[in-house]
Amino acid sequence: IFLVETALGWTYHFSDRTMNWTVARQWCQANFKDMVVIQNQRENDYVVSLLPNRTKSPYYWIGITKNHKNETWTWIGNNSTWIGEHSWAPNEPNNNHSTEFCVEIYVNYKSNRGQWNDEKCGNKKYAVCYKAQCHAASCERGRCQETIKNTTCLCEPGFSGDRCQNVTICFLCFLCQIKVHIQNTGRNASISMFKIILLFSKRERYLRCYITELPFNLFVSSAVECPPLSRPDNGHLSCSDKLQIFNTTCQFTCEPGFLITGSSTVTCGSSGGWSGPMPSCKSNNKIPSSDVYA
C-alpha cells in the first residue's frame, strides 16, 4: 500500500512502509520512474511539503548516494551533484563509522525539517519516488521538459505553440522574396525575384522553401578570379568564360603528333585557384604501325 501526492509536472509518490535504500529504489522503479531526484531548493521544499510527518520515523530516502567515502555525492539518473547551501542538517554529513553512503531527508516539524542526513544504506526508511508526465505525444515537434507544477515543450526551429503544433514560416523564405543586389565581375546585377517552391509535408507538418534560381555570386561579395591560363606550346586552350572567374572550366587540346600530359580540364575554384596544374603537350615519337617492318 502506498500514498500518492501529485503536481502538474512530475508526480511524487511515497510509501507507507519502510525499507532499506536499495529495496526502496527498486520499489520506485517497479511502480513509478525512480527514486526522487531533487534539482534545486525550491523542489526540495515542495517535496517536503507533500510528505506527512511520521512520529516514529520521520525520515525518507532520496536519490543521492555515493559508493566510497572519498567520492562526491551524486544524484541517480542525471548524475547531478547539486547540493544547496542549507541542504545538510547541522554537523552533517558526518559519515559515522565510514559506512554512511545514502541520504535521508527529515520531515518532522523541528528546525531541521527538509534537511538531509547521511545514513547507512541498510537501515529502513520510507521511500520517495517520482513519475514523469512527459511522453512521446507531449510535444509534436519539440522536447518535453518537466518542472514543478508544469510541463513545457521546447520547440524545434520553425514551430511554436504549447505542444509545438504550429508551423512558423522560415526566415529564409522571407529573404527569398526581396530583391538581391550582387556584384558580378565588376558589374552590378539585380535579381528581381527568385522562383520559390513551398512544400508542405502533412506528415511532418513542416514548411520548407527551395530556391531554384540562385546564382553563386549571391554568397560572395565580388567575383573570384583565378590566375590567367595561356595556350600550351603545340596546343590549344578553350574556356567557358573569357574572364576565367569562379566556376569557369578550361579545356586543353594538343595538335596532331602531340599528346597531352596532365588533366585536359581544369576548373576555377571558390578560393581563386585552379583544380589542377596546367598540362603540356609532348611529342608522340612512336613510329606509325604502317611503317613497321618484320
Buried (B, 14 or more C-beta within 10 A) or exposed (E): EBEEBEBEBBBBBBBEEBBBBEBBBBBBEEEBBBBBBBEEBEBBBBBBEBBEEBEEBBBBBBBBBBEEEEEEBBBBEEEBEBBBEEBBBEEBBEEEEEEBBBBBBBBBEEEBBBBBBBBEBEBBBBBBBBBBBBEEEBBBBBEBBBBBEEBBBEBBEBBBBEBBBBBEEBEEBEEBEEEBEBEBBEEEEEBEEBEBEEEEEEEEBBBBBBBEEBEEBBEBEEBBBBEEBEEBEBBEEEBEBEBBBBBBBBEBBBEEEBEBEEBBEBBBBEEEEBEEEBBBBBEEEEEEEEEEEE
